[in-house]
């Protein structure tokens, strides 16, 4: 595994989208190509990375906005973890585990040349399944801890009328006011 390089097993033609694409364009492309993420690229320069979680986040946080009006580049993370094509698969797995990422764009001399995913690695080296499976379990446990922590910080009260919008819902105490989930998320 030390002698096999990222360039040997990476996907050489990743699914990309132009910087002017909207979230609706991204969602359509993901469904059409049956992928969970897209790289935002302009002239082989990686500008951003968007996945289905980013689109779901935008649908919830910006629910009043139409997905065809939100630019993908506006919500895509600017800092993107990448990898060099001449790194060994062993090092790539270490980096993915450390960062808790399932995919990394591959850059050479600042240009996008591919993407390496945990699926690419598992197809080549199925013995790593237990290690990569452990990575997803750790990620899920981390999410559970965050949910518990959030629940402790913002105690749920009971059903009632939101002091912000006047709707009946489960209320949360925020800054001394009782608010529904929708109003709480706007803050």
N, C-alpha and C positions, 0 to 999 in steps of 0.2 A: 504494500500500500504506500510505502515511502517513495517508490519509483514511479507511480502513476500520478500524473499531473491533472490539475483542474481542466486544462485544455484538452486532455484526452477524452473526458466524459461529459463535458459541459454541453448544454444545448446551444448550438451556434447561431441559430436564428430565433432569438426570443421574440415574443409578441410585444410590439411597441406601439406607441401612439404619439401623435404630434403634440406639442405644448399647447396648442389652441383648442384641444379637445375638452368637452364638457364631461361632467360625471355621467350624464346620460349616454354619451358616445362611448365612454369607458365601460359602462354596464353592458351596452349592446355588444361591444367587442369581446368582453369576457364571456358572455353567453355564446356568441358565435364561435369563438375559438376554444371554448371549454377550458378556460384557465381561471385562476383565482387572483391573478395580479397582472399588471402591465407596467412596462418601463416607459417613462416619458422621455423621448429622445428627439433631438434636433441635430441633424448632420452628424450622426454617430456620437454626439455628446450627451451623456446622461444628465438629465435635468431633474428628474424625480422618479418616484416609485409609488404606485397606487395599488391597493388591493381591495378585496370586497369589504373588508372591515372599515376601510376609509369611506367607502360609499354608504355603508349602513350608518356610520357615525354621522355623516352629513345629512342623511335622511332624517335622523332623529334630532340633531342639533339645529339644523336649518330647515325644519319641516315646512315652513311657510314659503321657502324658496323652491322653485322648480329646478330639478336636477339638470335641465338643459340650459340653465343660466349660471350654474356654478362651474367654474373652470377647475379642471383636475389639478393643474399646477398650483392653484391657490390653497388646496388642502393637503397636497403631497408633502411629506417630510423633505426638508432641504438637505439635511445631513443623511447620507446614505452609506451604509456599510458596503464595501465592495471588496473584491479579491482579485489578485493577479493570476493570469492563466498558467503561470509557471510555478505555482505553489503546489505542493503535494496534496493529495486527497486527505491524508492524515491531518495536515495542517488546516485544511478547509473544514474538516469535521470539528476540529478543536475550536476554530473561530465561530462556527455555527452554534456549537454548544455554549460557548462563552457568551455570545450575543443573544442566544435563544431565538435564532432566525432559522427558517426552513429553506431560505433561498438567498443567494447573494449574486448581484450583477458582477460580471467579469469585465474588468477594464484593462486595456493594454495601451500605454502611451496616451492616456486620457480618453481613449475611444472605447465605446461599448463593443465587445466582441462576442458576448454570450451571457448566459446565466447558468449557475449551478444550483441545483435543488437537492433536497434530501432524497427525493425520488430518483434523481439521476444517480446518486451515490448508492442507494439501495439496490437499484437495478444492476449495478456493476459489482457491488460488494454486499450481498444480502446479510452477511454475518453481523453487520453493524446495526441491524434492526433494533436489537435490544437497547443499544446506546441512544439511538435517535428516538425510540419510543420513550425512554426515560426522560429525554429532553421535553417531550410534549407533556408528560405527566408533571414535571417540575413546573412548566408554564401554567398548567391548569391549577396546581396547588397555589401558585403565586397569585393567580386571579382570584381564587377563593379567599385568600388572606386579605387582598385588597377590598373585596366585597364586605368581609366581616369588619374590617377597619372602618370602612365608609359607614356601615350600619351603626357602629359605635359612636362615630363622630356626629352623625345626624340621626338622632333618635326619632323613630316613628311615633306618631301619636295615634289618633283614631280618626274615624270618618268624621267629616265636618265640612264646613264651607271655607274655601280658600279665601284668605284675606286680601289676596292680590287680584284674582279674576272673578271670584264669587261662585265658582263651580263646586259642586259636592264631590269629594274624592277623599282618598287617604291623605292625611296631612303630615307635613314634616315641619319641625321648628327650625326656622332659618332667620338669623339676626333678630330673634325675638318675635317673629311673625309666624303664623301658621299658613303654610303654602302647600299646594298640590305639586306633584312631580313635574308637571309641565312648567309651572312658574318657577320652581326651584332650579330647573335646568337652564333657565334664561339668565340666571344671576351669574 
